[in-house]
Amino acid sequence: MSNSETNNIPFYNFKKLHSEIFLNEIKGVFSEIIENSAFVEGKYNTLFEQDFAKLQGASTCILVANGTDAIEIALQALNIPKGSKVGIPGISFYATAEAVINVGLEPVFIDVDPKSGLISVESFKRILKQHKLQAIIPVHIYGQPAPIEELQVICNENNIKIIEDAAQAQGAYLKNGPVGSSPNLTTFSFYPTKNLGAFGDAGAILFNNPDEELKARILSIRNHGRSPNGHTLIGRNSRCDHLQAAVLYSKLKYINKENEMRKNIAKSYFRELKNLDIRLVPEEFITRSSWHLFPIGLKSQQAKYELKKYLGDVGISSSLFYEKALPEEKPLTSCAGEKEHSLFFAASTLCLPMNPFLTEDEIKRVAQKITQFFRL
Ligand SMILES: *Cc1c(COP(=O)(O)O)cnc(C)c1O
């Protein structure tokens, strides 16, 4: 057996991501921060905010403590009346729903497109006939851009605010520019497994809104309701540590290259898997997704679990994002909305290894094992 036959294929690859060169650089920066005792909101926060905004086509980036806070603070800053309804897709990480509830709002589920798992515009239109929504939170799930352009038209007509959950979409593209370049508030997470990850928790809110008041409100909520005139509202502590900002700033110069590597891996997966009886995401996303994850759809939940086990037995890790659709999570089962496609999508989707360092041989081996599985 050759080496590549015996080596396990990991889902993520932090060892390669945090190479010797990067670790030496970051140790130097950490020494500098410790030397200066500047632990919260230092110069690397400002440098990162400037460069990340530029990368994502936004005018402003405000770092916060994590991606969930970013959604909560965005909702709070928009002054949406307590108890209002907020539309969210049935496929996302739990935090999207949690954030809505944490700030006293009510999630209403919008179903997803059965191919991509992205929020469905058709379902959104139907929901609008039954519910008065104040806001919606489209999620750029797996790094694929949600149909913001279509949603924007409907939301403008109905005075509905949009917050884009871009936790998985650093470097992804909407139809007319990077995720973050729309007129909406866009939120990011820098949890370590995201395309751009800190050495712990961090998040950000991006926008192009020239509304200085909105910006001041976000900055104030982030920092205990402080403003130049003292404490003027009830906020929270959601500052971003200087050490985390420094990690993010140091990693930022690699993100374009790493996303390019992810895209090439996605292309190879498409080439190797296209003749099999599995659901791939729409091909139009090959160039526009950030390829945070590589989801495939099976015929049934049982087939998904069988394939996961089959791959695991030969050392190939795969993951269930998400094992349940949000409307199936216990604390959310009483929420209104549509969920048919979300349920099937969650039941039948498996994510294959995806990180910038997968080799062509490894991708071929994954595809070969999946092909064998289908011949059983
Ligand atoms: C990771 C993630 C979040 C939450 O981010 P945290 O930094 O873990 O709070 C929110 N939404 C989505 C879609 C995510 O993937």
The ligand as an SDF file (V2000), in Angstrom:
LIG
                    3D

 15 15  0  0  0  0  0  0  0  0999 V2000
  -20.2260   29.6380   13.3130 C   0  0  0  0  0  0  0  0  0  0  0  0
  -21.5460   30.1720   12.9730 C   0  0  0  0  0  0  0  0  0  0  0  0
  -22.2110   31.1060   13.7890 C   0  0  0  0  0  0  0  0  0  0  0  0
  -21.7720   31.4660   15.1770 C   0  0  0  0  0  0  0  0  0  0  0  0
  -20.5160   31.9400   15.3320 O   0  0  0  0  0  0  0  0  0  0  0  0
  -19.7850   31.8530   16.7520 P   0  0  0  0  0  0  0  0  0  0  0  0
  -18.5520   32.6490   16.5010 O   0  0  0  0  0  0  0  0  0  0  0  0
  -19.5330   30.4110   17.0460 O   0  0  0  0  0  0  0  0  0  0  0  0
  -20.6700   32.4930   17.7650 O   0  0  0  0  0  0  0  0  0  0  0  0
  -23.3980   31.6540   13.3240 C   0  0  0  0  0  0  0  0  0  0  0  0
  -23.9370   31.2890   12.1470 N   0  0  0  0  0  0  0  0  0  0  0  0
  -23.3480   30.3760   11.3560 C   0  0  0  0  0  0  0  0  0  0  0  0
  -23.9760   30.0330   10.0390 C   0  0  0  0  0  0  0  0  0  0  0  0
  -22.1450   29.7750   11.7420 C   0  0  0  0  0  0  0  0  0  0  0  0
  -21.5770   28.8540   10.9440 O   0  0  0  0  0  0  0  0  0  0  0  0
  1  2  1  0
  2  3  1  0
  2 14  2  0
  3  4  1  0
  3 10  2  0
  4  5  1  0
  5  6  1  0
  6  7  2  0
  6  8  1  0
  6  9  1  0
 10 11  1  0
 11 12  2  0
 12 13  1  0
 12 14  1  0
 14 15  1  0
M  END
$$$$
